[in-house]
């Protein structure tokens, strides 16, 4: 469905599951304009079936908009799916320029068009703080090609006593890195991403 800018939303508003014969019904749609697709989320490749949109395109921006009035039904919206892909594991190691491990770094796994398909943060799920890992295991798909963007942020706060009380200064350091294209040719693939520190923003 269209978002506030009139564009295709990043996540589905309704989902359905096809029957054994491939037929499907999506109920409870409000009046409006819609796009029908399989595995159509913009930033998450969560299904083994590759993304496809009606009438038969893998590009969500080329999908056909369908208008639905209140109480109206649309039939004959058929899609042909490619064969399901096989899962693989991408082991992402993040290091600094000197080769030392970049503990707590996260990563975006993107397709060659630069669109995020998988995402992982370098945080402990229980504490919400940076963990002590420099290798992330991400589920990807055999036969696909990706680039990996590694990132790490360090935020420190320092205080000083002034006449009005306590003044705090925030110090932010950030590192980023981008891998070359990585083709998933086996059940497990390893890639190393070198993080380079970005220049500190100039104070105003």
N, C-alpha and C positions, 0 to 999 in steps of 0.2 A: 504494500500500500504506500501511497505517497506520504512523505514526511512534510514538515512545515514549509520546507523550501520547494516542495513539489517534486522531489526526487524520490527514487526508490529507497525505502528504509533499509537499514543494515541487517535487521533481524525480522523473521516472519511474525505476522500477527496471528496466524492460524496454521496448524499443521494437520495432516492426515496420513494414514498408512494405507497402502494399496492392498487389495485382496489378492488371492493366489492367481487370478486371471489378469491382474494388472489394473483393474478398475479401482477408482477411488472417489470419495465424496468428501468435500470440505464444507462443513456446516458452520452456521453462525457468523457469516461475514456481513458486515454492515454495508450500506450503499457506498459506492466509491469506485476508484480505479485500482486495479490489482495486477500483479505479475505472478504467474504460476511457475514454480521451479522446483527442482530437487537439489538439496544441499546448497541452498542459495544464500546462506549468510555471507556477508561481505568479508568478515574478518575471522572466520572460523571454518575450517575444512573438516567437519566432524563426521562425515559419512564416507564409507568406502566407494560409493558411487560418485563419479566426478560431477561437478556442478553443471547443470543444464537448465535452460529456461525456454518457455514457450515463445515462438513456435518451434525452434530447434537451434539454439545457440548456446555457447558456453560463456558468452559475454553478457553479464547482467544489464549493461547499458544498451544492449541491442534487443532486449526482450520486448515483446509486444504487450502493451497495456490493454487490459480488458475492463470494460465498464460494467458495473453491476448496480442496477436500481433496486430499491427496496422490494423484496419478495421475488425478484427475478432469478432464474436459474440459467447457468451456462453449461452446455454439454459439448462433447467432442473436443475437449482440451487434452490432446494426446501428446505425450513425450516419449521419445525413444532413448533409453538409457544405454550408456556404454557399459562394458563389463566392470564389475566391482574391482577395485584395486586391493592389493595385498598390503597389510600394515608392515612397517619397518620401524626401527628405532634409530634416531639420529642422536649421537652422543656429541654434545656441543661443549668443547673446552674453551674457557675464556682465560686469557693470560695478558699480562702487561707487556710492554715493549722489551723488557729485560728477560722475559720468559717466565717470570714468577706468576703463580696462580692468582687470578682475580676473584677472590672469594666474594660471594654475594652478588655477582653480576647476573643480570637477566638477559633474555634474548627474544627477538622477533624472528620468526621463520617466514620468509616472504617468497612469493612466486617471482618469476622473472619480470613481471609488470610492476613489481614493487608493492603488491598488495599483501598485507599480513594474512597468513593462513593458520599460524600457530603462535602462541605467546606464552612465555614463562617468566615469572619474577624470581629473583634470588632472595626470597624471604622465607623465614620459618613460619609455617602455617599456624602454629600455636602462639608464638610471641609477636609475630608481625615484624620482627627485626631481621637484618641481613643474616643469612646462614653462612656456614663455613664450607660451602661447596664451590668448586670451580668447574664442575662438569654437570651439565643438564641433559637428561634423557627425554627426548620429545618423540611422540608417535607421529610418523609421517607415512608416505605411501610409496611403494615401489614404482619405479619408472618416472617419478616426478623429479623436477629440478628446482632447487631453492637457493636463495641467498640468506645468510644469517646475519642479523644485526645484533651485536652484543652491546650492552650498556651497563654503566655503573655510576651511581651518584653517591657522594659523601657529603653530608650536611653536618656542620658543627656550629654550636652557638657559644659565644663568649660574652661574659658580662663585665661591666665596669661600674664603679660607683661614681655617680655625679651628684650635683647639688639637689636635683629633683628626685633622686633615688637610684635605681639601677637601670643602666642602658645596656641593651643586648645587641651584639653584632652577629649576623649570620654569615657563615663562610660555606660556600658550595664549590665542590670540585666534581667534575664529570669526565668520564671516559667513554669513548665510543669506538666501535670497529665494525667493518663489513667484510664478509668472506667473499671469495670468488664463487661462481655458480657451482653448486654441489649436486651431482646426479645421484639419485638413490638407486644403486644397482644391486644391492644385496640386502639381506634382512637386518644388518647392522652396519651403519656408516659413521665414521668419526670425522669431525672437522674441528680445527682450531681457529679461534677468532682472536686477533691481537687488538687489544684496546689501547687507544692513544688518548692522552689527556687533552681536553679542549681548553683553549685559552680562557682565563677568567674574565667575566664580563667587566667592562670598564665602569668604574663608579661615576655616577652623575655629579 
